[in-house]
Amino acid sequence: MIATIHQPQYLPWLGYFNKVDRSDVFILLDDVQFKKNDWQNRNKICTSQGEQWLTVPVLHNFGQKINEVKIDNKTNWQDSHLKALHMNYRKAPFFDNYIRLFENIYQMQWELLVDINIYLIKEIIDLLGIQTRIVLSSEFKVSENSTKRLSNLCKAVDADMYLAGADGGKYMDAIQFEKSGVKLLTQDFYHPIYNQLWTQNHSKNFISNMSVVDLFFNYGPKSLTIIRGEK
């Protein structure tokens, strides 16, 4: 059984869901330290002017865990994000198929960052048609750090293989995994090039590493095929 482990990000990119799709169980690492202005509270979409950040404002103290971080709801960030999606994707082929989902989500009241992140991730996984089981690391009370923590989480879900990101081998202790009876695998994801609304219509170069919403609005039901690198 293959497990992959990742922090719950905000509207993640394609490679994130490629890892989930290639695994039997996906462990959302929700009880590690939060990193502000990393991918946990922001991501990018494609616009006529290039990349645009969508950032969820947060209230946090240094050392707080991801599942403790509160959203700063003094700002009207939900309307801002929804308007950005409307403005930049309303002419995309599958805009009408998916915008209602985001309208509903941005109308909800969210107190914790982890809650909207996990909700979005689960909704996107469902829309993609991925069947991977999803659990939270906080369910298992594993306190070790670094590689040992990851290998113990794998054992907690009865996984004998761990799928790391492309750079995982550079900072993970493969020997520690082997001692734990878990085989370390490395993701070989190559970012696909697909027709984007703004780059295709304005003769611009493809912009990679966008949030998966960019792919959704442009390719709809074919999105998972593209994430898998299939034609």
C-alpha positions as CSV (number, residue, x, y, z in Angstrom):
1,M,0.0,0.0,0.0
2,I,1.3,3.4,-1.0
3,A,0.9,6.5,1.3
4,T,1.7,10.1,0.6
5,I,1.8,12.9,3.2
6,H,1.5,16.6,2.7
7,Q,0.4,19.7,4.5
8,P,-3.1,20.9,3.6
9,Q,-2.5,23.6,1.0
10,Y,-4.9,26.3,-0.3
11,L,-6.1,25.4,-3.8
12,P,-3.0,23.2,-4.6
13,W,-1.3,22.8,-7.9
14,L,-1.4,19.8,-10.3
15,G,1.6,18.0,-8.8
16,Y,-0.1,17.8,-5.4
17,F,-3.1,15.9,-6.9
18,N,-0.8,13.7,-9.0
19,K,0.7,12.5,-5.7
20,V,-2.7,11.9,-4.2
21,D,-3.9,10.0,-7.3
22,R,-0.8,7.7,-7.2
23,S,-1.4,6.7,-3.6
24,D,-3.8,4.5,-1.7
25,V,-4.0,6.7,1.3
26,F,-3.3,10.5,1.6
27,I,-2.3,11.8,5.0
28,L,-2.9,15.5,5.5
29,L,-0.2,16.7,7.8
30,D,-2.3,19.1,9.8
31,D,-0.4,19.1,13.1
32,V,3.0,20.6,12.1
33,Q,4.2,24.2,12.2
34,F,2.5,26.6,10.0
35,K,4.5,28.7,7.5
36,K,3.0,32.0,6.6
37,N,2.9,33.0,2.9
38,D,3.9,29.5,1.9
39,W,1.4,27.4,-0.1
40,Q,-0.7,26.8,3.0
41,N,-2.6,30.0,2.8
42,R,-2.1,31.1,-0.8
43,N,-1.8,30.0,-4.4
44,K,-1.8,31.4,-8.0
45,I,-4.2,31.7,-10.9
46,C,-3.5,32.7,-14.5
47,T,-4.7,36.1,-15.7
48,S,-4.3,38.4,-18.7
49,Q,-1.4,40.0,-16.8
50,G,0.3,36.8,-15.8
51,E,0.2,35.2,-12.4
52,Q,-2.1,36.5,-9.6
53,W,-1.8,35.4,-6.0
54,L,-5.0,34.4,-4.0
55,T,-4.0,34.8,-0.4
56,V,-6.1,33.9,2.7
57,P,-5.2,36.4,5.5
58,V,-4.4,34.7,8.7
59,L,-3.8,35.5,12.4
60,H,-1.1,33.4,13.9
61,N,1.7,33.2,16.4
62,F,5.2,31.8,15.6
63,G,5.2,28.0,16.2
64,Q,1.5,27.5,15.8
65,K,0.4,24.3,14.2
66,I,-1.5,24.4,10.9
67,N,-4.7,23.2,12.6
68,E,-4.5,26.1,15.1
69,V,-4.2,29.0,12.6
70,K,-7.2,31.3,12.4
71,I,-8.3,33.2,9.3
72,D,-8.4,37.0,9.6
73,N,-12.0,37.7,8.6
74,K,-11.7,41.4,9.1
75,T,-10.8,41.6,5.4
76,N,-13.3,40.7,2.6
77,W,-10.9,38.1,1.2
78,Q,-13.7,35.6,0.1
79,D,-15.4,38.1,-2.2
80,S,-12.0,39.1,-3.5
81,H,-11.1,35.5,-4.4
82,L,-14.4,34.8,-6.0
83,K,-14.3,38.0,-8.1
84,A,-10.8,37.0,-9.3
85,L,-12.2,33.6,-10.5
86,H,-15.1,35.3,-12.2
87,M,-13.0,38.0,-13.8
88,N,-10.3,35.6,-15.1
89,Y,-12.2,32.5,-16.0
90,R,-15.7,33.5,-17.0
91,K,-14.9,32.8,-20.6
92,A,-13.1,29.5,-19.9
93,P,-14.8,26.4,-21.5
94,F,-15.9,24.8,-18.2
95,F,-16.4,27.9,-16.0
96,D,-20.1,27.3,-15.6
97,N,-19.5,23.7,-14.6
98,Y,-17.5,24.6,-11.5
99,I,-18.0,28.2,-10.4
100,R,-21.0,27.3,-8.3
101,L,-18.8,25.1,-6.1
102,F,-16.6,28.1,-5.3
103,E,-19.5,30.4,-4.9
104,N,-20.9,28.1,-2.2
105,I,-17.6,27.7,-0.4
106,Y,-16.9,31.4,-0.3
107,Q,-20.3,32.1,1.1
108,M,-19.6,29.9,4.1
109,Q,-18.0,31.2,7.3
110,W,-14.5,29.8,8.0
111,E,-12.7,30.3,11.2
112,L,-9.7,28.0,10.8
113,L,-7.5,27.9,7.7
114,V,-7.2,24.1,7.9
115,D,-11.0,23.7,7.6
116,I,-11.3,25.5,4.2
117,N,-8.1,23.9,2.9
118,I,-9.3,20.4,3.7
119,Y,-12.8,21.1,2.4
120,L,-11.5,22.4,-0.9
121,I,-9.0,19.5,-1.2
122,K,-11.7,16.9,-0.6
123,E,-14.1,18.6,-3.1
124,I,-11.4,18.8,-5.8
125,I,-10.4,15.1,-5.2
126,D,-14.0,14.2,-5.6
127,L,-14.5,16.2,-8.8
128,L,-11.3,14.7,-10.3
129,G,-12.6,11.2,-9.6
130,I,-9.7,10.2,-7.4
131,Q,-10.5,7.3,-5.0
132,T,-7.7,7.7,-2.6
133,R,-8.5,7.4,1.2
134,I,-7.9,10.7,3.1
135,V,-6.9,10.9,6.8
136,L,-5.4,13.5,9.1
137,S,-2.0,13.1,10.8
138,S,-3.5,14.6,14.0
139,E,-5.7,11.4,14.3
140,F,-2.6,9.3,15.1
141,K,-0.8,11.4,17.7
142,V,2.7,10.8,16.2
143,S,5.1,13.2,17.8
144,E,8.4,12.4,16.2
145,N,10.0,14.8,13.8
146,S,11.3,14.6,10.2
147,T,11.7,11.1,8.5
148,K,10.8,9.1,11.6
149,R,7.5,10.9,11.8
150,L,6.7,10.2,8.2
151,S,7.6,6.5,8.4
152,N,5.5,6.1,11.6
153,L,2.5,7.7,9.9
154,C,2.9,5.3,7.1
155,K,2.9,2.4,9.5
156,A,-0.1,3.8,11.3
157,V,-2.1,3.4,8.1
158,D,-0.6,0.0,7.2
159,A,1.4,1.5,4.2
160,D,4.6,-0.3,3.2
161,M,5.6,2.4,0.6
162,Y,5.9,6.2,0.9
163,L,5.6,8.4,-2.2
164,A,7.7,11.5,-1.7
165,G,7.9,14.6,-4.0
166,A,10.5,14.9,-6.7
167,D,13.0,16.4,-4.3
168,G,12.1,14.1,-1.4
169,G,15.3,12.0,-1.8
170,K,17.4,15.1,-1.1
171,Y,16.3,15.6,2.4
172,M,14.7,12.3,3.6
173,D,16.6,9.5,5.3
174,A,16.0,6.5,3.0
175,I,17.8,4.2,5.6
176,Q,15.4,5.3,8.3
177,F,12.5,4.3,6.0
178,E,14.0,0.9,5.3
179,K,14.5,0.3,9.0
180,S,10.9,1.0,9.5
181,G,9.9,-1.4,6.8
182,V,8.7,1.3,4.5
183,K,10.0,1.7,0.9
184,L,10.7,5.2,-0.2
185,L,9.4,6.1,-3.7
186,T,9.9,9.4,-5.5
187,Q,7.3,11.1,-7.6
188,D,8.2,11.6,-11.3
189,F,5.8,14.3,-12.2
190,Y,6.3,16.3,-15.3
191,H,4.1,19.4,-15.5
192,P,1.8,19.1,-18.5
193,I,1.3,21.9,-21.0
194,Y,-2.3,22.6,-21.8
195,N,-4.3,25.3,-23.4
196,Q,-4.9,28.2,-20.9
197,L,-7.6,30.8,-21.6
198,W,-5.2,33.8,-21.5
199,T,-2.1,32.3,-22.9
200,Q,-3.8,30.6,-25.8
201,N,-6.0,33.6,-26.8
202,H,-3.2,36.1,-26.4
203,S,-0.2,34.2,-27.9
204,K,1.6,34.0,-24.6
205,N,3.8,31.3,-23.2
206,F,2.3,28.7,-21.0
207,I,2.3,29.5,-17.3
208,S,3.1,26.5,-15.1
209,N,2.5,25.8,-11.4
210,M,-0.9,27.4,-11.3
211,S,-3.6,26.2,-8.9
212,V,-5.6,23.2,-10.1
213,V,-8.6,25.6,-10.7
214,D,-6.8,26.8,-13.8
215,L,-6.9,23.3,-15.3
216,F,-10.5,22.7,-14.1
217,F,-12.0,25.8,-15.8
218,N,-10.1,25.0,-19.0
219,Y,-10.5,21.2,-19.3
220,G,-13.3,20.1,-16.9
221,P,-13.8,16.3,-16.8
222,K,-10.5,15.7,-18.7
223,S,-8.5,17.3,-15.9
224,L,-7.4,14.0,-14.2
225,T,-6.2,12.6,-17.5
226,I,-4.0,15.6,-17.9
227,I,-2.7,15.4,-14.3
228,R,-1.8,11.8,-15.0
229,G,0.2,12.8,-18.1
230,E,-2.1,10.9,-20.4
231,K,-3.3,12.1,-23.8
